Amino acid sequence: MKSKMKVLLLVGLFMLSVFTFAEHGHGQGPREMQEGQRINFQDRVKEFLNLTDKQFEKLEALKMKLDKESQKLRLKIQKENITIKELLLEDKIDYAKIKSVLKKINDLELQMKYKKFDHLKQVEEILKPEQFEKFKLHFLDANKARKKAMIRKAVKKRVKEAKSKR
């Protein structure tokens, strides 16, 4: 019975990690594009928002800073997820420790969200009001749609895999 519980918990954690992975936007994005595609994307953004060279440089530096900080937080979250998996494999599961680790993960995810909003505020300070409106309409809505699509794709894949195993 205990081994069934452990297996169910591991499967649940795996599904949680799939949704966390999709939620954080892992996948093909500007930072993961090949260099030529990235330059093309940057040119299109610069043209779309009608950015000056100075604005573009500031935004690039800001984005690199956010990427670096976000990567550090994602690594910490991954480490804590591994800790939970290790705790679940122990003979006697310590639910208090697991709750503590889940709180750490929650705090790290909240830090990441705060950083994204701080980033957005800094972007707003760099852009002119009409540029920022254009930015919000195009990029913020696009990110929501992309994340929903990624989650749907991950769920469909898991359902398909589950059906093929039957």
N, C-alpha and C positions, 0 to 999 in steps of 0.2 A: 504494500500500500504506500509506504514511504517513497519507494522508487517511482511509483506512478505520479505522486505529488511533485517530486523533483523534476520529472520529465515535463509535466504540465507547466510547472513554473518556468522551466527553461524555454519551452515553446512560447509561453506568454512574454517572457523577456525578449525573445528573438523578435516577436511581432512588434513589441514596444520599440526595439532598436530600429526596426524597418521604418516605422512611422516617424521616429525621431530623425532618422537619416533623411527621409523625404522632407520632413518639416524644415530642416535646416538648409535646404536648398542644395544638397550635394548632387552633382551631376554636371552636365555640360552647361557651363556658364562662361561669362567673359574671362574670368581668371583661369579657366581650364581650357580655353581655346588655344589653338596653335597661334604662334606669334603673328603670322600674316592676318589671320582672322581677327585677332585682338586689335591690331592696328586699324583694320577696316572698321571694326565696331567703334573704336574710339573716334575715328573720323566722322562716322555717321552721327554719333552723339554730339560731337562738337558742332557739326553742321545743323542738326535738328534743334539744338538749344541756342544756336547762334552765339557760341561762347567765344570770348576773347582768349588769346593765348595765356594770359595771366590767370583767368578764371579756370581754364582747362588744367593748367599746372597745379593750381591749388586743389582742384577736385581730385586730380590723380594722386597727389600726396595724401589727401584725406582718405581716399579709398584704400590706398596701400596700408595706411595706419589702421583702418578698421579691419581689413583683411588679416593683418598680423595679430591684432588683439583677438579677433574672433577665432582664429586658428588655435591660439593658446587656450581659449575657453573650451573649444570643441574637444581638444585633447584631454583636458581635465574631465570633461563630461564622459568621454570614452573610458578613461581610467576608472571613474566611479562606477560605470556600468559593468566593467570587468570585476570590480570589487563585489558588486551585488551577485554576479554569477558565481564567484568564488564562495560567497557566504551561503548561497543556495546549495552548493555541493557539499557543505559540511554535514556531518552525521546529525547534529542537532542544530537546526536553523535558529539563528538569533534574530527574531523579528525586530527587536529594538535597534540592533545595528543596521538592519536593512532600512528601517524608517529613517535613521540618521543619515545614511548614504543618499537615500531618495531626497531628503531635505537639501543636502549639499548639491545634488544635481539640479533641483528646483532653483536654488539660489544662483547657481552658475548660469542657468538658462535665463533667469531674470536679469542678471548682469549683462548677458548678451543682448537682450531686448533693450535695456537702458542704453547700451553703447550704440545700437542702431538708431535710437531716437536722438541721442546726442549728435550722431553723424548727420542725421536729417536736419537738425537745427543748424549745424555748421554749413551744410549745403545751402540752406536757405539764406544764410548770411553772405555767402559768396555770390549767389545768383541774384539777378534783378527780379522784381516781383513777377513780371510776365514770364521770365524763364523758369522760375520756380513753379508757377502754375502749370506750365507745359510739362515740367519734370514730374510733378505729382500725378497728373492725368495719365501720362504715358508709362512711367517706370513703376510707380507704386501699384497701379492696377495690373500691370503686366506681371509683376512678381507674385501677386495673389493668384492669378490664373495659372501661372507656371507651377506654383506649389501644389495647387489643387490637382492639376494634371499629373504631377509626379506621384502624388498619393494614390490617385485612381489607378495609375499604371502599376504601382507596387502591389496594391490590393488585388488587381486582376491577375497579376503574375502569381501571387501566392494561392489564389483560388484555383487557378489552372494547375499549378503544381500539386495541390491537395487532391484535385479530381483525378489527376493522372496516377497518383499513388494508390488510389482505391482499387 
